Amino acid sequence: MKKVLMGNHAASWGVQLSRVKMISAYPITPQTHIVEELSEMCGDGSLDARFLKVESEHSAMASVIASQATGVRSFTASSSNGLALMHELLHWAAGARLPIVMVNVNRALAPGWNIWADQGDSLSQRDTGWIQIYVEDNQEVLDSVIQGYRIAESVDLPVMICYDAFFLSHTYEPVDIPSYDEVDAWLPPYTPTNHLDPEKPKSFYPLVMPDNYMEIKYKFQQAHEQAIGVIDEVGQSFGTSFDRYYGVVEAVQCEDADIILVTSGTITSPARLVLEEMRQKGEKVGLLKMRTFRPFPVKAVQQALNGAKKAIVVDRNCSWGKGGIFADEIKSAMSNTTDAPMIYSYIAGLGGRSITPDDIRGLIEEAIESDSPSSESVWKGLKL
């Protein structure tokens, strides 16, 4: 069934098709339509789930931690300062190995007060232990929510699906919605490996002494490393069932490319247009779409970029005092390779400013004319 959906409603459909049983969320622009739609679905009976109204994002995460700990497939959503308020409990959910799925609609952190697209909110939570997936369009929003549960439940880690405010959250696009039967055949009911049961009382998350803590965290790290393969496997399995394939990255015409654009989120779409134009002109340009940020897919990035002369990384984010966050990770991933490209780091589009095909053409032309990149991230589109 095809429908024209805004990105937020695509997320709601993904939750419904995943047969989630517990939803707890606090509305915040530009996420609000997700939880409004889910509330209506619970109210009219189209979604057999409990919808819990809470007074803050901190309480929303606390309540889905509790429900997931009892073996119930759970969901929440947030954005910007709401996600920041969850910070303490994001660590708890991940450390407790709870396979919660959350949607974060990427919005700039205040101040200055801004409700538009910026990846700084989710990327500031990159060390909390959540798997982070960044999506390009509304179809991928729906598909990634469904995949999120299979990924999370395979490795007992929470998954954060991230997409750009307004560019996707409030923009309508055609979305192919699979049937319940199709999703049920692909996503089995949740069978927890460890949960609270009144019939078999036990305690969760007790005090851990120095003799055991490091081993627990080592296994936590191993689960993240395992998740890289699981994300690829789940994406291939989803493609076999629904004819839409996903992985930790998407490499487009990188094999013979001299210059490779590296993008994430909605920046990828105008980059695809520019890639086609440049190829038609005989320019060997490739595109690497970064879909997964945590765990960081080092080997996939190395495979895509090795052999290219230059890589242009466009970040809709900034690690203050350092620079573009994706660019920094990519530099680290390529640091021990012998055939790495020169990496050009650009920061653009903060606070929802558009990044157009013309902007991307300009970055490519600048890289072609340059002998070496700046040692720091270059800010593009400034009005100074």
C-alpha positions as CSV (number, residue, x, y, z in Angstrom):
1,M,0.0,0.0,0.0
2,K,1.4,3.4,-1.0
3,K,0.6,6.6,1.0
4,V,1.9,10.1,0.9
5,L,3.2,10.6,4.5
6,M,5.3,13.2,6.3
7,G,8.4,11.7,7.9
8,N,6.9,11.8,11.4
9,H,3.9,9.7,10.3
10,A,6.2,7.3,8.5
11,A,7.8,6.7,11.9
12,S,4.4,6.2,13.5
13,W,3.5,3.6,10.9
14,G,6.8,1.9,11.5
15,V,6.0,1.6,15.2
16,Q,2.5,0.3,14.5
17,L,3.8,-2.3,12.1
18,S,6.4,-3.4,14.6
19,R,3.6,-4.2,17.1
20,V,5.1,-2.2,19.9
21,K,3.2,-2.6,23.2
22,M,4.4,0.4,25.2
23,I,4.9,4.0,24.1
24,S,6.0,6.8,26.4
25,A,6.9,10.2,25.1
26,Y,6.8,13.9,25.8
27,P,5.9,16.1,22.8
28,I,8.6,18.5,21.5
29,T,8.7,20.2,18.1
30,P,9.5,18.8,15.5
31,Q,8.8,15.4,16.9
32,T,5.3,16.0,18.1
33,H,3.4,14.5,15.2
34,I,4.9,11.1,15.9
35,V,3.4,10.8,19.4
36,E,0.2,12.5,18.4
37,E,-0.4,9.9,15.7
38,L,0.6,7.0,18.0
39,S,-1.8,8.4,20.6
40,E,-4.6,8.3,18.1
41,M,-3.6,4.8,16.9
42,C,-3.8,3.6,20.5
43,G,-7.1,5.4,21.1
44,D,-8.9,4.0,18.0
45,G,-7.6,0.5,18.6
46,S,-5.5,0.2,15.4
47,L,-2.4,-0.2,17.7
48,D,-2.8,-2.5,20.6
49,A,-0.4,-0.7,22.9
50,R,-0.3,1.3,26.2
51,F,0.4,5.0,25.7
52,L,1.8,6.6,28.8
53,K,1.6,10.4,29.2
54,V,4.5,11.8,31.1
55,E,5.7,15.2,32.3
56,S,9.2,15.2,30.7
57,E,11.6,13.5,28.4
58,H,13.5,12.2,31.4
59,S,10.4,10.4,32.6
60,A,9.6,9.1,29.1
61,M,13.0,7.3,29.0
62,A,12.6,6.1,32.6
63,S,9.2,4.5,31.8
64,V,10.4,2.8,28.6
65,I,13.4,1.4,30.5
66,A,10.9,0.0,33.0
67,S,8.6,-1.5,30.4
68,Q,11.4,-2.9,28.3
69,A,12.9,-4.5,31.4
70,T,9.7,-6.4,31.9
71,G,10.0,-7.9,28.4
72,V,7.7,-5.5,26.5
73,R,8.6,-4.0,23.1
74,S,8.8,-0.3,23.8
75,F,9.2,3.0,21.9
76,T,9.8,6.7,22.6
77,A,10.8,9.8,20.6
78,S,12.4,13.1,21.2
79,S,14.4,15.9,19.8
80,S,17.0,18.6,20.7
81,N,16.9,19.7,24.3
82,G,14.4,17.0,25.1
83,L,17.0,14.4,24.1
84,A,19.6,16.3,26.2
85,L,17.3,16.0,29.2
86,M,17.3,12.2,28.7
87,H,21.1,12.0,28.8
88,E,21.5,10.3,32.2
89,L,19.0,7.6,31.3
90,L,20.3,7.0,27.8
91,H,23.4,5.6,29.5
92,W,21.2,3.5,31.7
93,A,19.1,2.0,28.9
94,A,22.2,1.1,26.9
95,G,24.2,-0.2,29.9
96,A,21.3,-2.3,31.0
97,R,21.2,-3.9,27.5
98,L,17.6,-2.9,26.8
99,P,16.6,-3.1,23.1
100,I,14.5,0.1,23.1
101,V,14.0,1.9,19.7
102,M,13.8,5.7,19.8
103,V,13.3,8.2,17.0
104,N,15.2,11.4,17.4
105,V,14.2,14.2,15.0
106,N,17.5,16.1,14.6
107,R,17.0,19.7,15.7
108,A,19.5,22.3,16.8
109,L,20.3,22.6,20.5
110,A,19.4,25.9,22.2
111,P,20.5,28.6,22.7
112,G,20.0,30.3,20.3
113,W,16.5,28.9,20.2
114,N,16.1,27.1,16.9
115,I,13.7,24.3,15.9
116,W,15.3,23.4,12.5
117,A,17.7,20.6,11.4
118,D,21.0,20.0,13.0
119,Q,22.6,16.8,14.1
120,G,24.3,18.1,17.2
121,D,21.6,16.8,19.5
122,S,22.0,13.1,18.7
123,L,25.7,13.3,18.0
124,S,26.2,14.8,21.5
125,Q,24.9,11.5,22.8
126,R,27.3,9.4,20.7
127,D,29.1,7.9,23.8
128,T,25.9,6.8,25.6
129,G,26.0,3.3,24.0
130,W,23.1,3.7,21.6
131,I,23.3,2.4,18.1
132,Q,22.7,5.5,15.8
133,I,21.2,5.3,12.3
134,Y,20.8,8.4,10.1
135,V,18.3,8.2,7.3
136,E,17.8,10.1,4.1
137,D,14.0,10.0,3.2
138,N,10.6,9.1,4.5
139,Q,10.6,5.5,3.1
140,E,13.9,4.9,5.0
141,V,12.3,6.4,8.2
142,L,9.5,3.7,8.2
143,D,11.9,0.9,7.1
144,S,14.5,1.8,9.7
145,V,12.1,1.8,12.6
146,I,11.0,-1.7,11.7
147,Q,14.7,-2.8,11.2
148,G,15.6,-1.0,14.5
149,Y,13.7,-3.6,16.5
150,R,15.3,-6.6,14.8
151,I,18.7,-5.0,15.2
152,A,18.2,-4.0,18.8
153,E,16.7,-7.4,19.8
154,S,19.5,-9.3,18.1
155,V,22.3,-7.6,20.1
156,D,20.4,-6.3,23.2
157,L,21.3,-2.7,22.5
158,P,19.0,0.3,22.1
159,V,18.7,1.9,18.6
160,M,18.2,5.6,17.8
161,I,16.8,6.4,14.4
162,C,17.7,10.0,13.5
163,Y,16.3,12.2,10.7
164,D,16.3,15.9,9.8
165,A,13.8,18.3,11.3
166,F,11.3,19.7,8.8
167,F,13.3,18.5,5.7
168,L,11.8,15.0,6.6
169,S,9.7,15.4,9.7
170,H,7.1,17.7,8.1
171,T,7.7,17.0,4.4
172,Y,5.3,14.6,2.6
173,E,6.7,11.9,0.3
174,P,5.3,8.7,-1.2
175,V,5.9,5.8,1.2
176,D,5.4,2.1,0.5
177,I,3.7,0.6,3.6
178,P,4.0,-3.1,3.9
179,S,1.2,-5.2,5.3
180,Y,1.0,-6.5,8.9
181,D,1.4,-10.1,7.6
182,E,4.6,-9.1,5.7
183,V,6.1,-7.4,8.7
184,D,5.0,-10.2,11.1
185,A,6.7,-12.7,8.9
186,W,10.0,-10.7,9.0
187,L,9.9,-9.3,12.5
188,P,9.0,-12.0,15.1
189,P,7.4,-11.2,18.4
190,Y,9.9,-10.0,21.0
191,T,11.3,-12.8,23.2
192,P,13.5,-11.2,25.9
193,T,16.7,-13.0,26.8
194,N,16.6,-11.5,30.3
195,H,13.6,-9.7,32.0
196,L,11.9,-9.0,35.2
197,D,9.2,-11.6,36.1
198,P,7.1,-11.5,39.3
199,E,7.0,-15.3,39.2
200,K,10.8,-15.4,39.3
201,P,12.0,-12.5,41.4
202,K,15.5,-11.1,40.9
203,S,17.2,-7.8,40.9
204,F,18.5,-5.9,37.9
205,Y,21.6,-3.7,37.6
206,P,23.0,-4.2,41.1
207,L,26.2,-2.6,42.4
208,V,29.2,-3.9,40.4
209,M,32.5,-4.2,42.1
210,P,35.9,-3.4,40.5
211,D,36.6,-7.1,40.0
212,N,33.7,-7.4,37.5
213,Y,33.0,-3.9,36.0
214,M,35.6,-4.0,33.3
215,E,34.5,-7.4,32.0
216,I,30.9,-6.2,31.8
217,K,32.0,-3.2,29.7
218,Y,34.2,-5.3,27.5
219,K,31.2,-7.4,26.6
220,F,29.3,-4.2,26.0
221,Q,32.0,-3.1,23.5
222,Q,31.9,-6.6,21.9
223,A,28.1,-6.2,21.4
224,H,28.7,-2.9,19.5
225,E,31.3,-4.5,17.3
226,Q,28.9,-7.4,16.6
227,A,26.2,-4.9,15.8
228,I,28.0,-3.7,12.6
229,G,27.6,-7.1,11.0
230,V,24.0,-7.4,12.3
231,I,23.0,-4.1,10.8
232,D,24.2,-5.3,7.4
233,E,22.6,-8.7,7.8
234,V,19.3,-7.1,8.8
235,G,19.4,-4.7,5.9
236,Q,20.0,-7.5,3.4
237,S,17.3,-9.7,5.0
238,F,14.9,-6.7,4.8
239,G,15.8,-6.2,1.1
240,T,15.1,-9.8,0.3
241,S,11.6,-9.5,1.9
242,F,10.7,-5.9,0.8
243,D,13.1,-5.2,-2.1
244,R,14.7,-2.2,-0.3
245,Y,18.3,-2.9,0.8
246,Y,20.2,-1.1,3.5
247,G,23.6,-1.4,5.2
248,V,25.9,0.5,7.5
249,V,26.9,2.7,4.6
250,E,25.9,3.1,1.0
251,A,28.8,3.5,-1.5
252,V,27.7,4.9,-4.9
253,Q,30.3,4.7,-7.8
254,C,33.2,4.8,-5.4
255,E,35.2,2.1,-7.1
256,D,36.9,4.3,-9.7
257,A,36.2,7.7,-8.1
258,D,38.9,10.4,-7.7
259,I,36.7,12.5,-5.4
260,I,34.1,11.0,-3.0
261,L,31.4,13.0,-1.3
262,V,30.7,11.8,2.2
263,T,27.2,12.8,3.5
264,S,24.5,11.8,6.0
265,G,20.8,12.5,6.4
266,T,19.0,14.6,3.8
267,I,22.3,16.1,2.5
268,T,22.7,12.9,0.6
269,S,19.8,13.6,-1.8
270,P,21.2,16.7,-3.5
271,A,24.6,15.0,-3.5
272,R,23.1,12.2,-5.6
273,L,21.9,14.8,-8.2
274,V,25.3,16.4,-8.3
275,L,27.0,13.0,-8.6
276,E,24.9,12.2,-11.7
277,E,25.7,15.5,-13.3
278,M,29.4,15.2,-12.7
279,R,29.5,11.6,-14.0
280,Q,27.8,12.7,-17.2
281,K,30.6,15.3,-17.6
282,G,33.2,12.7,-17.2
283,E,34.2,13.6,-13.7
284,K,35.0,10.6,-11.5
285,V,32.9,11.5,-8.5
286,G,31.5,9.0,-6.0
287,L,29.2,9.2,-2.9
288,L,29.5,7.6,0.5
289,K,26.3,7.8,2.5
290,M,27.0,7.3,6.2
291,R,23.9,5.5,7.5
292,T,25.4,4.2,10.7
293,F,27.4,6.4,13.1
294,R,27.5,4.2,16.1
295,P,29.0,1.7,16.0
296,F,31.3,3.4,13.5
297,P,31.8,1.2,10.4
298,V,35.5,1.6,10.1
299,K,36.1,-1.2,7.6
300,A,33.2,-0.1,5.3
301,V,34.5,3.4,5.3
302,Q,38.1,2.2,4.5
303,Q,36.8,0.0,1.7
304,A,34.9,2.8,0.1
305,L,37.5,5.6,0.4
306,N,40.8,3.8,-0.1
307,G,42.2,4.6,-3.6
308,A,40.4,7.9,-4.0
309,K,42.4,11.1,-4.2
310,K,40.1,13.3,-2.2
311,A,37.1,12.9,0.1
312,I,34.7,15.8,0.9
313,V,32.9,15.4,4.2
314,V,29.9,17.6,4.7
315,D,28.8,17.9,8.4
316,R,25.5,19.3,9.6
317,N,27.1,19.4,13.1
318,C,30.1,20.6,15.0
319,S,32.0,19.3,18.0
320,W,32.8,22.7,19.5
321,G,36.5,23.4,19.7
322,K,37.2,20.5,17.3
323,G,35.1,20.6,14.1
324,G,32.9,18.3,11.9
325,I,32.1,15.1,13.8
326,F,31.7,12.8,10.9
327,A,34.9,14.2,9.3
328,D,36.8,13.6,12.6
329,E,35.6,10.0,12.7
330,I,36.5,9.4,9.1
331,K,40.0,10.9,9.6
332,S,40.5,8.5,12.5
333,A,39.3,5.5,10.4
334,M,41.6,6.3,7.6
335,S,44.7,7.2,9.7
336,N,46.2,3.7,9.5
337,T,45.6,3.0,5.9
338,T,48.2,3.4,3.1
339,D,46.0,4.5,0.3
340,A,43.8,7.1,2.1
341,P,42.5,10.2,0.3
342,M,43.0,13.8,1.4
343,I,40.0,14.6,3.6
344,Y,38.3,18.0,3.2
345,S,36.0,18.8,6.1
346,Y,33.1,21.2,5.7
347,I,30.5,22.4,8.2
348,A,27.3,23.6,6.6
349,G,23.5,23.7,7.1
350,L,23.5,24.2,10.9
351,G,20.2,25.3,12.3
352,G,18.2,24.2,9.3
353,R,20.0,26.2,6.6
354,S,19.5,24.6,3.2
355,I,22.4,22.8,1.5
356,T,21.7,22.9,-2.3
357,P,23.1,21.1,-5.3
358,D,24.9,24.4,-6.1
359,D,26.5,24.4,-2.7
360,I,27.8,20.8,-3.2
361,R,29.0,21.6,-6.7
362,G,31.0,24.5,-5.2
363,L,32.6,22.1,-2.7
364,I,33.7,19.8,-5.4
365,E,35.1,22.6,-7.6
366,E,37.0,23.9,-4.5
367,A,38.5,20.5,-3.8
368,I,39.5,20.0,-7.5
369,E,41.4,23.3,-7.4
370,S,43.0,22.7,-4.0
371,D,46.4,21.0,-3.5
372,S,45.7,20.1,0.1
373,P,42.8,20.5,2.6
374,S,42.7,22.9,5.6
375,S,43.8,21.4,8.9
376,E,40.5,22.6,10.3
377,S,36.8,22.2,9.3
378,V,35.8,25.0,6.8
379,W,32.5,26.7,7.5
380,K,30.5,27.2,4.2
381,G,27.6,29.5,3.6
382,L,28.4,32.0,6.4
383,K,26.9,35.4,6.2
384,L,29.6,37.5,7.8
